[in-house]
């Protein structure tokens, strides 16, 4: 695996985690538990 591929994979994983965090925040504001 090249360095660039690893970076792309990591940033993709981070983006997915960020989406889950955002969804979690929205659900907390609405009063839903994840």
Beta strands, then each sheet from edge to edge (+ up, - down):
end
